[in-house]
């Protein structure tokens, strides 16, 4: 991949928490970003069978409609005791009202009922960039850790309060934005799944 991402792009999301994180990641590179929500773009139906497929669906739709390069993320929490659920259905578990407190309570209840002693889980973030001429690039990051109940912290969004990454004692919900997805100056691996995927994207498309 030799093509670089520059100028104005569309962040293909209507999720304010995800939009905030993506803008924070892009800011140091001087990339001007407008969201699909701000442009009034429709949210396409996510019919893919995995994170990368759904990220591409969103990026393709935004690039076509806005006639600008589009950047999309599809991410979720995969719980070992639940066979990888909620996975690509992570947002749907929170319902139309985006009630992630209820979704975390469901994960706790179903994990307890599973009969498995495992509380292992991991987050996945798949990033897709699509240009109006059809060129595409994809990247995927993961972070592994443990489920934490009751959830702790009010920072971040989604399932952050019930996930403690390996090597840490605090949940994502207890970490600052810089701690969670800051890109280390020494080039070492970032902490969050989205930041890890973004590190790959930045090296390929923004360097």
Backbone as JSON Lines, residues from 0, in Angstrom:
{"i":0,"aa":"X","n":[0.85,-1.19,0.0],"ca":[0.0,0.0,0.0],"c":[0.89,1.25,0.0]}
{"i":1,"aa":"X","n":[0.84,2.01,-1.09],"ca":[1.64,3.24,-1.18],"c":[0.76,4.48,-1.12]}
{"i":2,"aa":"X","n":[-0.53,4.31,-1.31],"ca":[-1.44,5.45,-1.29],"c":[-1.57,5.97,0.13]}
{"i":3,"aa":"X","n":[-1.6,7.3,0.29],"ca":[-1.69,7.9,1.6],"c":[-3.06,8.52,1.82]}
{"i":4,"aa":"X","n":[-3.46,8.54,3.07],"ca":[-4.73,9.13,3.46],"c":[-4.48,10.57,3.86]}
{"i":5,"aa":"X","n":[-5.09,11.52,3.16],"ca":[-4.85,12.93,3.43],"c":[-6.09,13.74,3.09]}
{"i":6,"aa":"X","n":[-6.1,14.98,3.56],"ca":[-7.22,15.86,3.27],"c":[-8.43,15.52,4.1]}
{"i":7,"aa":"X","n":[-9.61,15.76,3.55],"ca":[-10.85,15.51,4.29],"c":[-11.31,14.08,4.12]}
{"i":8,"aa":"X","n":[-11.75,13.47,5.21],"ca":[-12.29,12.12,5.15],"c":[-13.6,12.07,5.94]}
{"i":9,"aa":"X","n":[-14.36,11.03,5.67],"ca":[-15.59,10.77,6.42],"c":[-15.34,9.64,7.4]}
{"i":10,"aa":"X","n":[-15.68,9.88,8.66],"ca":[-15.66,8.8,9.64],"c":[-17.06,8.2,9.64]}
{"i":11,"aa":"X","n":[-17.17,6.98,9.17],"ca":[-18.48,6.35,8.96],"c":[-19.04,5.78,10.25]}
{"i":12,"aa":"X","n":[-19.48,6.69,11.13],"ca":[-20.1,6.26,12.38],"c":[-21.12,7.3,12.82]}
{"i":13,"aa":"X","n":[-22.12,6.82,13.56],"ca":[-23.08,7.69,14.22],"c":[-22.93,7.57,15.74]}
{"i":14,"aa":"X","n":[-21.91,6.84,16.18],"ca":[-21.65,6.61,17.6],"c":[-20.74,7.71,18.13]}
{"i":15,"aa":"X","n":[-21.23,8.57,19.03],"ca":[-20.41,9.7,19.5],"c":[-19.14,9.29,20.23]}
{"i":16,"aa":"X","n":[-19.18,8.19,20.99],"ca":[-17.98,7.73,21.68],"c":[-16.93,7.25,20.71]}
{"i":17,"aa":"X","n":[-17.35,6.49,19.74],"ca":[-16.41,5.99,18.73],"c":[-15.86,7.15,17.89]}
{"i":18,"aa":"X","n":[-16.72,8.11,17.54],"ca":[-16.3,9.27,16.77],"c":[-15.23,10.05,17.52]}
{"i":19,"aa":"X","n":[-15.43,10.25,18.83],"ca":[-14.47,10.99,19.63],"c":[-13.1,10.3,19.62]}
{"i":20,"aa":"X","n":[-13.1,8.98,19.8],"ca":[-11.83,8.25,19.81],"c":[-11.14,8.32,18.45]}
{"i":21,"aa":"X","n":[-11.9,8.17,17.37],"ca":[-11.3,8.21,16.04],"c":[-10.7,9.59,15.74]}
{"i":22,"aa":"X","n":[-11.41,10.64,16.13],"ca":[-10.88,11.99,15.9],"c":[-9.61,12.22,16.7]}
{"i":23,"aa":"X","n":[-9.57,11.7,17.92],"ca":[-8.37,11.85,18.75],"c":[-7.19,11.12,18.12]}
{"i":24,"aa":"X","n":[-7.45,9.97,17.52],"ca":[-6.37,9.21,16.89],"c":[-5.87,9.9,15.61]}
{"i":25,"aa":"X","n":[-6.78,10.51,14.87],"ca":[-6.42,11.13,13.59],"c":[-5.8,12.52,13.76]}
{"i":26,"aa":"X","n":[-6.13,13.2,14.86],"ca":[-5.72,14.6,15.05],"c":[-4.24,14.87,14.83]}
{"i":27,"aa":"X","n":[-3.32,14.05,15.36],"ca":[-1.89,14.36,15.18],"c":[-1.42,14.33,13.72]}
{"i":28,"aa":"X","n":[-2.23,13.76,12.83],"ca":[-1.81,13.62,11.43],"c":[-2.4,14.7,10.54]}
{"i":29,"aa":"X","n":[-3.12,15.64,11.13],"ca":[-3.66,16.74,10.35],"c":[-4.75,16.34,9.38]}
{"i":30,"aa":"X","n":[-5.42,15.22,9.65],"ca":[-6.5,14.76,8.77],"c":[-7.81,15.37,9.25]}
{"i":31,"aa":"X","n":[-8.5,16.07,8.38],"ca":[-9.78,16.69,8.72],"c":[-10.89,15.66,8.56]}
{"i":32,"aa":"X","n":[-11.63,15.45,9.64],"ca":[-12.64,14.4,9.61],"c":[-14.02,14.94,9.9]}
{"i":33,"aa":"X","n":[-14.99,14.5,9.09],"ca":[-16.4,14.81,9.31],"c":[-17.1,13.47,9.48]}
{"i":34,"aa":"X","n":[-18.11,13.41,10.33],"ca":[-18.76,12.11,10.57],"c":[-19.93,11.89,9.63]}
{"i":35,"aa":"X","n":[-20.28,10.62,9.47],"ca":[-21.45,10.27,8.66],"c":[-22.7,10.89,9.26]}
{"i":36,"aa":"X","n":[-22.75,10.96,10.59],"ca":[-23.91,11.58,11.24],"c":[-24.02,13.04,10.92]}
{"i":37,"aa":"X","n":[-22.89,13.75,10.94],"ca":[-22.89,15.18,10.63],"c":[-23.3,15.44,9.19]}
{"i":38,"aa":"X","n":[-23.01,14.52,8.3],"ca":[-23.38,14.67,6.89],"c":[-24.8,14.18,6.61]}
{"i":39,"aa":"X","n":[-25.44,13.6,7.64],"ca":[-26.79,13.08,7.45],"c":[-26.86,11.8,6.64]}
{"i":40,"aa":"X","n":[-25.76,11.05,6.61],"ca":[-25.75,9.8,5.85],"c":[-26.51,8.71,6.59]}
{"i":41,"aa":"X","n":[-27.18,7.87,5.85],"ca":[-27.89,6.74,6.45],"c":[-26.89,5.72,6.98]}
{"i":42,"aa":"X","n":[-27.31,4.98,7.99],"ca":[-26.5,3.88,8.5],"c":[-26.85,2.62,7.72]}
{"i":43,"aa":"X","n":[-25.89,2.03,7.0],"ca":[-26.19,0.83,6.24],"c":[-26.41,-0.36,7.17]}
{"i":44,"aa":"X","n":[-27.16,-1.32,6.71],"ca":[-27.39,-2.53,7.49],"c":[-26.11,-3.36,7.52]}
{"i":45,"aa":"X","n":[-25.69,-3.73,8.71],"ca":[-24.45,-4.49,8.88],"c":[-24.75,-5.98,8.76]}
{"i":46,"aa":"X","n":[-24.57,-6.49,7.57],"ca":[-24.93,-7.87,7.28],"c":[-23.72,-8.8,7.19]}
{"i":47,"aa":"X","n":[-22.53,-8.29,7.51],"ca":[-21.32,-9.1,7.42],"c":[-21.27,-10.17,8.49]}
{"i":48,"aa":"X","n":[-20.44,-11.18,8.26],"ca":[-20.3,-12.29,9.21],"c":[-19.11,-12.1,10.14]}
{"i":49,"aa":"X","n":[-18.35,-11.01,9.94],"ca":[-17.21,-10.74,10.82],"c":[-16.99,-9.24,10.89]}
{"i":50,"aa":"X","n":[-16.08,-8.82,11.76],"ca":[-15.85,-7.39,11.99],"c":[-15.36,-6.69,10.73]}
{"i":51,"aa":"X","n":[-14.42,-7.28,10.01],"ca":[-13.87,-6.62,8.82],"c":[-14.95,-6.42,7.76]}
{"i":52,"aa":"X","n":[-15.81,-7.4,7.59],"ca":[-16.88,-7.28,6.59],"c":[-17.8,-6.11,6.92]}
{"i":53,"aa":"X","n":[-18.16,-5.98,8.19],"ca":[-19.05,-4.89,8.58],"c":[-18.37,-3.53,8.48]}
{"i":54,"aa":"X","n":[-17.08,-3.46,8.81],"ca":[-16.37,-2.2,8.65],"c":[-16.35,-1.77,7.18]}
{"i":55,"aa":"X","n":[-16.15,-2.72,6.3],"ca":[-16.13,-2.42,4.86],"c":[-17.51,-1.97,4.37]}
{"i":56,"aa":"X","n":[-18.56,-2.59,4.86],"ca":[-19.91,-2.19,4.46],"c":[-20.13,-0.71,4.79]}
{"i":57,"aa":"X","n":[-19.75,-0.3,5.99],"ca":[-19.95,1.09,6.41],"c":[-19.06,2.05,5.64]}
{"i":58,"aa":"X","n":[-17.8,1.68,5.44],"ca":[-16.88,2.57,4.72],"c":[-17.26,2.7,3.25]}
{"i":59,"aa":"X","n":[-17.66,1.61,2.63],"ca":[-18.06,1.65,1.21],"c":[-19.27,2.56,1.02]}
{"i":60,"aa":"X","n":[-20.25,2.42,1.9],"ca":[-21.47,3.23,1.78],"c":[-21.16,4.71,1.94]}
{"i":61,"aa":"X","n":[-20.32,5.06,2.92],"ca":[-19.99,6.46,3.15],"c":[-19.17,7.05,2.02]}
{"i":62,"aa":"X","n":[-18.2,6.28,1.51],"ca":[-17.35,6.77,0.42],"c":[-18.18,7.03,-0.83]}
{"i":63,"aa":"X","n":[-19.11,6.14,-1.1],"ca":[-19.94,6.28,-2.29],"c":[-20.87,7.48,-2.19]}
{"i":64,"aa":"X","n":[-21.48,7.66,-1.03],"ca":[-22.46,8.73,-0.87],"c":[-21.8,10.11,-0.75]}
{"i":65,"aa":"X","n":[-20.71,10.19,0.01],"ca":[-20.05,11.48,0.25],"c":[-19.01,11.81,-0.8]}
{"i":66,"aa":"X","n":[-18.61,10.83,-1.61],"ca":[-17.56,11.0,-2.61],"c":[-16.26,11.5,-1.97]}
{"i":67,"aa":"X","n":[-15.98,10.93,-0.79],"ca":[-14.75,11.23,-0.06],"c":[-14.18,9.92,0.48]}
{"i":68,"aa":"X","n":[-12.88,9.88,0.77],"ca":[-12.35,8.69,1.44],"c":[-13.11,8.49,2.75]}
{"i":69,"aa":"X","n":[-13.44,7.26,3.07],"ca":[-14.2,6.96,4.28],"c":[-13.44,5.99,5.17]}
{"i":70,"aa":"X","n":[-13.57,6.22,6.46],"ca":[-12.85,5.47,7.48],"c":[-13.91,4.9,8.43]}
{"i":71,"aa":"X","n":[-13.95,3.58,8.56],"ca":[-14.97,2.95,9.42],"c":[-14.34,1.93,10.34]}
{"i":72,"aa":"X","n":[-14.99,1.76,11.48],"ca":[-14.57,0.79,12.48],"c":[-15.74,-0.14,12.76]}
{"i":73,"aa":"X","n":[-15.46,-1.41,12.94],"ca":[-16.44,-2.3,13.53],"c":[-15.73,-3.02,14.66]}
{"i":74,"aa":"X","n":[-16.31,-2.96,15.82],"ca":[-15.62,-3.5,16.98],"c":[-16.61,-4.16,17.92]}
{"i":75,"aa":"X","n":[-16.07,-4.96,18.84],"ca":[-16.95,-5.61,19.79],"c":[-16.18,-6.42,20.81]}
{"i":76,"aa":"X","n":[-16.93,-6.92,21.77],"ca":[-16.38,-7.72,22.85],"c":[-16.71,-9.18,22.62]}
{"i":77,"aa":"X","n":[-15.7,-10.04,22.7],"ca":[-15.87,-11.47,22.5],"c":[-15.56,-12.2,23.81]}
{"i":78,"aa":"X","n":[-16.55,-12.89,24.35],"ca":[-16.43,-13.55,25.65],"c":[-16.21,-15.05,25.45]}
{"i":79,"aa":"X","n":[-15.14,-15.56,26.02],"ca":[-14.78,-16.97,25.83],"c":[-15.88,-17.91,26.29]}
{"i":80,"aa":"X","n":[-16.44,-17.67,27.46],"ca":[-17.46,-18.56,28.02],"c":[-18.75,-18.56,27.2]}
{"i":81,"aa":"X","n":[-18.92,-17.53,26.37],"ca":[-20.13,-17.43,25.55],"c":[-19.85,-17.76,24.09]}
{"i":82,"aa":"X","n":[-18.75,-18.45,23.84],"ca":[-18.42,-18.86,22.47],"c":[-18.1,-17.7,21.56]}
{"i":83,"aa":"X","n":[-17.63,-16.59,22.13],"ca":[-17.29,-15.43,21.32],"c":[-18.36,-14.36,21.27]}
{"i":84,"aa":"X","n":[-19.53,-14.64,21.83],"ca":[-20.6,-13.63,21.88],"c":[-20.22,-12.55,22.91]}
{"i":85,"aa":"X","n":[-20.76,-11.34,22.77],"ca":[-21.67,-10.9,21.71],"c":[-20.99,-10.63,20.37]}
{"i":86,"aa":"X","n":[-19.67,-10.48,20.34],"ca":[-18.96,-10.37,19.06],"c":[-19.5,-9.26,18.17]}
{"i":87,"aa":"X","n":[-19.81,-9.62,16.93],"ca":[-20.29,-8.6,15.98],"c":[-21.66,-8.05,16.36]}
{"i":88,"aa":"X","n":[-22.3,-8.68,17.33],"ca":[-23.61,-8.2,17.78],"c":[-23.5,-7.37,19.06]}
{"i":89,"aa":"X","n":[-22.29,-6.93,19.4],"ca":[-22.07,-6.2,20.66],"c":[-22.98,-4.99,20.79]}
{"i":90,"aa":"X","n":[-23.09,-4.18,19.74],"ca":[-23.95,-2.99,19.82],"c":[-25.41,-3.39,19.91]}
{"i":91,"aa":"X","n":[-25.79,-4.46,19.23],"ca":[-27.21,-4.87,19.25],"c":[-27.63,-5.38,20.62]}
{"i":92,"aa":"X","n":[-26.69,-5.94,21.38],"ca":[-27.04,-6.38,22.73],"c":[-27.45,-5.2,23.6]}
{"i":93,"aa":"X","n":[-27.0,-4.01,23.25],"ca":[-27.36,-2.81,24.01],"c":[-28.71,-2.24,23.57]}
{"i":94,"aa":"X","n":[-29.28,-2.77,22.49],"ca":[-30.59,-2.35,22.03],"c":[-30.61,-0.99,21.36]}
{"i":95,"aa":"X","n":[-31.79,-0.59,20.94],"ca":[-31.95,0.69,20.26],"c":[-31.57,1.87,21.16]}
{"i":96,"aa":"X","n":[-31.75,1.69,22.46],"ca":[-31.47,2.77,23.4],"c":[-30.0,2.83,23.81]}
{"i":97,"aa":"X","n":[-29.18,1.91,23.27],"ca":[-27.74,1.85,23.58],"c":[-27.52,1.73,25.09]}
{"i":98,"aa":"X","n":[-28.28,0.85,25.71],"ca":[-28.19,0.63,27.15],"c":[-27.1,-0.41,27.43]}
{"i":99,"aa":"X","n":[-25.86,0.08,27.54],"ca":[-24.75,-0.84,27.76],"c":[-24.7,-1.36,29.19]}
{"i":100,"aa":"X","n":[-25.32,-0.66,30.12],"ca":[-25.41,-1.2,31.48],"c":[-26.22,-2.5,31.45]}
{"i":101,"aa":"X","n":[-27.31,-2.49,30.71],"ca":[-28.13,-3.7,30.57],"c":[-27.37,-4.78,29.81]}
{"i":102,"aa":"X","n":[-26.61,-4.37,28.79],"ca":[-25.84,-5.36,28.02],"c":[-24.76,-6.01,28.88]}
{"i":103,"aa":"X","n":[-24.1,-5.22,29.73],"ca":[-23.08,-5.79,30.62],"c":[-23.71,-6.72,31.65]}
{"i":104,"aa":"X","n":[-24.91,-6.36,32.12],"ca":[-25.62,-7.24,33.05],"c":[-25.98,-8.55,32.38]}
{"i":105,"aa":"X","n":[-26.34,-8.5,31.1],"ca":[-26.65,-9.72,30.36],"c":[-25.42,-10.6,30.2]}
{"i":106,"aa":"X","n":[-24.28,-9.97,29.9],"ca":[-23.04,-10.74,29.78],"c":[-22.71,-11.42,31.11]}
{"i":107,"aa":"X","n":[-22.85,-10.69,32.2],"ca":[-22.57,-11.28,33.52],"c":[-23.49,-12.46,33.79]}
{"i":108,"aa":"X","n":[-24.78,-12.28,33.54],"ca":[-25.75,-13.34,33.82],"c":[-25.5,-14.57,32.95]}
{"i":109,"aa":"X","n":[-25.26,-14.35,31.66],"ca":[-25.07,-15.49,30.76],"c":[-23.73,-16.18,30.99]}
{"i":110,"aa":"X","n":[-22.72,-15.41,31.38],"ca":[-21.42,-16.01,31.7],"c":[-21.55,-16.87,32.96]}
{"i":111,"aa":"X","n":[-22.24,-16.36,33.97],"ca":[-22.44,-17.14,35.19],"c":[-23.24,-18.4,34.93]}
{"i":112,"aa":"X","n":[-24.19,-18.31,34.0],"ca":[-25.06,-19.45,33.7],"c":[-24.41,-20.46,32.75]}
{"i":113,"aa":"X","n":[-23.28,-20.07,32.15],"ca":[-22.66,-20.93,31.13],"c":[-22.02,-22.19,31.71]}
{"i":114,"aa":"X","n":[-21.7,-22.14,32.98],"ca":[-21.02,-23.28,33.6],"c":[-19.52,-23.26,33.4]}
{"i":115,"aa":"X","n":[-19.03,-22.3,32.63],"ca":[-17.59,-22.18,32.39],"c":[-16.97,-21.3,33.46]}
{"i":116,"aa":"X","n":[-15.82,-21.71,33.99],"ca":[-15.14,-20.87,34.98],"c":[-14.38,-19.7,34.34]}
{"i":117,"aa":"X","n":[-14.24,-19.74,33.02],"ca":[-13.44,-18.72,32.33],"c":[-14.13,-17.36,32.38]}
{"i":118,"aa":"X","n":[-13.34,-16.34,32.64],"ca":[-13.82,-14.97,32.52],"c":[-12.96,-14.23,31.5]}
{"i":119,"aa":"X","n":[-12.32,-14.99,30.63],"ca":[-11.49,-14.4,29.58],"c":[-12.36,-13.75,28.5]}
{"i":120,"aa":"X","n":[-11.85,-12.65,27.97],"ca":[-12.56,-11.96,26.89],"c":[-11.54,-11.15,26.1]}
{"i":121,"aa":"X","n":[-11.93,-10.75,24.92],"ca":[-11.08,-9.84,24.16],"c":[-11.92,-8.9,23.32]}
{"i":122,"aa":"X","n":[-11.37,-7.71,23.11],"ca":[-11.97,-6.73,22.21],"c":[-11.31,-6.85,20.84]}
{"i":123,"aa":"X","n":[-12.1,-6.63,19.81],"ca":[-11.6,-6.6,18.43],"c":[-12.01,-5.27,17.81]}
{"i":124,"aa":"X","n":[-11.1,-4.67,17.07],"ca":[-11.41,-3.49,16.27],"c":[-10.92,-3.72,14.85]}
{"i":125,"aa":"X","n":[-11.84,-3.68,13.91],"ca":[-11.48,-3.78,12.49],"c":[-11.67,-2.4,11.87]}
{"i":126,"aa":"X","n":[-10.64,-1.9,11.21],"ca":[-10.7,-0.6,10.55],"c":[-10.66,-0.8,9.04]}
{"i":127,"aa":"X","n":[-11.5,-0.07,8.35],"ca":[-11.52,-0.12,6.89],"c":[-11.43,1.3,6.34]}
{"i":128,"aa":"X","n":[-10.62,1.47,5.32],"ca":[-10.55,2.74,4.59],"c":[-10.93,2.44,3.14]}
{"i":129,"aa":"X","n":[-11.87,3.21,2.63],"ca":[-12.32,3.02,1.24],"c":[-12.29,4.38,0.54]}
{"i":130,"aa":"X","n":[-11.67,4.42,-0.62],"ca":[-11.64,5.63,-1.44],"c":[-12.8,5.6,-2.44]}
{"i":131,"aa":"X","n":[-13.24,6.77,-2.91],"ca":[-14.36,6.81,-3.85],"c":[-14.13,5.99,-5.13]}
{"i":132,"aa":"X","n":[-12.85,5.82,-5.5],"ca":[-12.58,5.05,-6.72],"c":[-12.59,3.53,-6.47]}
{"i":133,"aa":"X","n":[-12.86,3.13,-5.22],"ca":[-12.99,1.71,-4.92],"c":[-11.79,1.06,-4.26]}
{"i":134,"aa":"X","n":[-10.67,1.77,-4.14],"ca":[-9.51,1.18,-3.46],"c":[-9.82,1.02,-1.98]}
{"i":135,"aa":"X","n":[-9.32,-0.08,-1.4],"ca":[-9.65,-0.39,-0.01],"c":[-8.41,-0.85,0.76]}
{"i":136,"aa":"X","n":[-8.44,-0.62,2.07],"ca":[-7.4,-1.12,2.96],"c":[-8.07,-1.49,4.29]}
{"i":137,"aa":"X","n":[-7.64,-2.59,4.9],"ca":[-8.22,-3.02,6.17],"c":[-7.13,-3.36,7.19]}
{"i":138,"aa":"X","n":[-7.47,-3.19,8.46],"ca":[-6.54,-3.45,9.56],"c":[-7.35,-3.96,10.75]}
{"i":139,"aa":"X","n":[-6.75,-4.84,11.56],"ca":[-7.47,-5.39,12.71],"c":[-6.58,-5.46,13.94]}
{"i":140,"aa":"X","n":[-7.1,-4.98,15.07],"ca":[-6.38,-5.02,16.33],"c":[-7.18,-5.74,17.39]}
{"i":141,"aa":"X","n":[-6.5,-6.38,18.34],"ca":[-7.16,-7.09,19.44],"c":[-6.45,-6.78,20.75]}
{"i":142,"aa":"X","n":[-7.2,-6.84,21.85],"ca":[-6.61,-6.75,23.18],"c":[-7.33,-7.77,24.06]}
{"i":143,"aa":"X","n":[-6.54,-8.54,24.81],"ca":[-7.08,-9.62,25.63],"c":[-7.1,-9.23,27.1]}
{"i":144,"aa":"X","n":[-8.04,-9.8,27.85],"ca":[-8.14,-9.49,29.26],"c":[-9.19,-10.32,29.95]}
{"i":145,"aa":"X","n":[-9.72,-9.76,31.05],"ca":[-10.69,-10.46,31.89],"c":[-11.95,-9.62,32.05]}
{"i":146,"aa":"X","n":[-13.09,-10.31,32.13],"ca":[-14.33,-9.64,32.49],"c":[-14.25,-9.19,33.95]}
{"i":147,"aa":"X","n":[-14.82,-8.05,34.24],"ca":[-14.8,-7.5,35.59],"c":[-16.22,-7.12,36.0]}
{"i":148,"aa":"X","n":[-16.7,-7.74,37.08],"ca":[-18.03,-7.41,37.59],"c":[-17.96,-7.21,39.1]}
{"i":149,"aa":"X","n":[-18.65,-6.23,39.64],"ca":[-19.46,-5.26,38.88],"c":[-18.58,-4.34,38.04]}
{"i":150,"aa":"X","n":[-19.13,-3.78,36.97],"ca":[-18.35,-2.87,36.12],"c":[-17.82,-1.69,36.94]}
{"i":151,"aa":"X","n":[-16.66,-1.19,36.51],"ca":[-16.04,-0.08,37.23],"c":[-15.63,1.03,36.26]}
{"i":152,"aa":"X","n":[-15.91,2.27,36.66],"ca":[-15.45,3.42,35.88],"c":[-16.52,3.99,34.97]}
{"i":153,"aa":"X","n":[-16.38,5.27,34.68],"ca":[-17.34,5.97,33.83],"c":[-16.69,6.58,32.59]}
{"i":154,"aa":"X","n":[-15.42,6.33,32.4],"ca":[-14.74,6.83,31.2],"c":[-15.0,5.87,30.04]}
{"i":155,"aa":"X","n":[-14.57,6.26,28.85],"ca":[-14.76,5.39,27.69],"c":[-16.23,5.28,27.33]}
{"i":156,"aa":"X","n":[-16.6,4.15,26.73],"ca":[-17.99,3.93,26.35],"c":[-18.2,2.44,26.14]}
{"i":157,"aa":"X","n":[-19.44,2.06,25.89],"ca":[-19.74,0.66,25.61],"c":[-19.41,-0.26,26.78]}
{"i":158,"aa":"X","n":[-18.66,-1.32,26.48],"ca":[-18.34,-2.34,27.48],"c":[-17.06,-2.04,28.27]}
{"i":159,"aa":"X","n":[-16.5,-0.85,28.1],"ca":[-15.23,-0.53,28.76],"c":[-15.23,-0.8,30.27]}
{"i":160,"aa":"X","n":[-16.31,-0.49,31.01],"ca":[-16.26,-0.67,32.46],"c":[-16.19,-2.13,32.93]}
{"i":161,"aa":"X","n":[-16.46,-3.09,32.06],"ca":[-16.44,-4.49,32.51],"c":[-15.25,-5.26,31.94]}
{"i":162,"aa":"X","n":[-14.24,-4.54,31.42],"ca":[-13.09,-5.22,30.8],"c":[-11.79,-4.68,31.38]}
{"i":163,"aa":"X","n":[-10.99,-5.59,31.94],"ca":[-9.66,-5.25,32.45],"c":[-8.61,-5.89,31.56]}
{"i":164,"aa":"X","n":[-7.82,-5.09,30.84],"ca":[-6.83,-5.67,29.93],"c":[-5.71,-6.36,30.69]}
{"i":165,"aa":"X","n":[-5.14,-7.38,30.08],"ca":[-4.03,-8.12,30.7],"c":[-2.91,-7.16,31.1]}
{"i":166,"aa":"X","n":[-2.35,-7.41,32.29],"ca":[-1.24,-6.59,32.77],"c":[-1.67,-5.33,33.48]}
{"i":167,"aa":"X","n":[-2.98,-5.13,33.65],"ca":[-3.5,-3.92,34.3],"c":[-4.48,-4.29,35.39]}
{"i":168,"aa":"X","n":[-4.66,-3.39,36.34],"ca":[-5.59,-3.62,37.45],"c":[-6.85,-2.78,37.32]}
{"i":169,"aa":"X","n":[-6.88,-1.86,36.36],"ca":[-8.03,-1.01,36.14],"c":[-8.73,-1.39,34.85]}
{"i":170,"aa":"X","n":[-10.05,-1.18,34.84],"ca":[-10.81,-1.43,33.62],"c":[-10.58,-0.31,32.62]}
{"i":171,"aa":"X","n":[-10.97,-0.54,31.37],"ca":[-10.93,0.53,30.38],"c":[-11.8,1.71,30.83]}
{"i":172,"aa":"X","n":[-12.86,1.42,31.57],"ca":[-13.74,2.47,32.06],"c":[-13.11,3.35,33.12]}
{"i":173,"aa":"X","n":[-11.99,2.9,33.69],"ca":[-11.28,3.69,34.7],"c":[-10.05,4.39,34.14]}
{"i":174,"aa":"X","n":[-9.79,4.23,32.86],"ca":[-8.6,4.82,32.24],"c":[-8.93,6.09,31.48]}
{"i":175,"aa":"X","n":[-7.95,6.99,31.42],"ca":[-8.12,8.18,30.61],"c":[-8.03,7.8,29.14]}
{"i":176,"aa":"X","n":[-8.48,8.72,28.28],"ca":[-8.4,8.47,26.84],"c":[-6.95,8.24,26.41]}
{"i":177,"aa":"X","n":[-6.03,9.01,26.99],"ca":[-4.62,8.88,26.61],"c":[-4.07,7.52,27.04]}
{"i":178,"aa":"X","n":[-4.44,7.06,28.23],"ca":[-3.99,5.75,28.69],"c":[-4.54,4.65,27.79]}
{"i":179,"aa":"X","n":[-5.79,4.78,27.43],"ca":[-6.46,3.71,26.69],"c":[-5.98,3.61,25.25]}
{"i":180,"aa":"X","n":[-5.95,4.72,24.54],"ca":[-5.61,4.61,23.12],"c":[-4.52,5.57,22.66]}
{"i":181,"aa":"X","n":[-3.72,6.08,23.61],"ca":[-2.58,6.88,23.21],"c":[-1.56,6.04,22.47]}
{"i":182,"aa":"X","n":[-0.92,6.63,21.49],"ca":[0.08,5.91,20.7],"c":[1.46,6.17,21.3]}
{"i":183,"aa":"X","n":[2.12,5.14,21.85],"ca":[3.42,5.34,22.51],"c":[4.44,6.0,21.59]}
{"i":184,"aa":"X","n":[5.16,6.98,22.13],"ca":[6.15,7.71,21.33],"c":[7.29,6.82,20.88]}
{"i":185,"aa":"X","n":[7.55,5.74,21.64],"ca":[8.66,4.86,21.28],"c":[8.27,3.81,20.24]}
{"i":186,"aa":"X","n":[7.02,3.88,19.78],"ca":[6.58,2.95,18.76],"c":[6.14,1.6,19.28]}
{"i":187,"aa":"X","n":[6.14,1.41,20.61],"ca":[5.69,0.13,21.17],"c":[4.18,0.0,20.98]}
{"i":188,"aa":"X","n":[3.66,-1.19,21.24],"ca":[2.26,-1.46,20.96],"c":[1.34,-0.66,21.87]}
{"i":189,"aa":"X","n":[0.32,-0.06,21.29],"ca":[-0.69,0.66,22.05],"c":[-1.51,-0.32,22.87]}
{"i":190,"aa":"X","n":[-2.33,0.21,23.79],"ca":[-3.09,-0.66,24.67],"c":[-4.4,-1.14,24.08]}
{"i":191,"aa":"X","n":[-5.23,-0.22,23.61],"ca":[-6.57,-0.63,23.19],"c":[-6.58,-1.28,21.81]}
{"i":192,"aa":"X","n":[-7.62,-2.03,21.57],"ca":[-7.81,-2.7,20.28],"c":[-7.89,-1.7,19.14]}
{"i":193,"aa":"X","n":[-8.62,-0.59,19.37],"ca":[-8.75,0.41,18.3],"c":[-7.43,1.11,18.04]}
{"i":194,"aa":"X","n":[-6.68,1.4,19.1],"ca":[-5.38,2.05,18.91],"c":[-4.4,1.12,18.22]}
{"i":195,"aa":"X","n":[-4.46,-0.17,18.52],"ca":[-3.56,-1.13,17.87],"c":[-3.86,-1.23,16.38]}
{"i":196,"aa":"X","n":[-5.15,-1.27,16.03],"ca":[-5.51,-1.29,14.61],"c":[-5.09,0.01,13.95]}
{"i":197,"aa":"X","n":[-5.25,1.13,14.67],"ca":[-4.88,2.42,14.11],"c":[-3.38,2.53,13.9]}
{"i":198,"aa":"X","n":[-2.59,1.94,14.79],"ca":[-1.14,1.95,14.59],"c":[-0.78,1.33,13.24]}
{"i":199,"aa":"X","n":[-1.44,0.23,12.91],"ca":[-1.19,-0.42,11.62],"c":[-1.62,0.49,10.47]}
{"i":200,"aa":"X","n":[-2.78,1.1,10.62],"ca":[-3.28,2.01,9.59],"c":[-2.35,3.19,9.4]}
{"i":201,"aa":"X","n":[-1.91,3.79,10.53],"ca":[-1.05,4.96,10.45],"c":[0.28,4.64,9.74]}
{"i":202,"aa":"X","n":[0.83,3.49,10.05],"ca":[2.1,3.09,9.42],"c":[1.93,2.93,7.92]}
{"i":203,"aa":"X","n":[0.79,2.39,7.51],"ca":[0.56,2.11,6.08],"c":[0.08,3.33,5.3]}
{"i":204,"aa":"X","n":[-0.79,4.15,5.94],"ca":[-1.48,5.19,5.17],"c":[-1.17,6.62,5.58]}
{"i":205,"aa":"X","n":[-0.57,6.8,6.76],"ca":[-0.36,8.16,7.24],"c":[1.1,8.52,7.43]}
{"i":206,"aa":"X","n":[1.97,7.53,7.36],"ca":[3.39,7.77,7.61],"c":[4.07,8.54,6.48]}
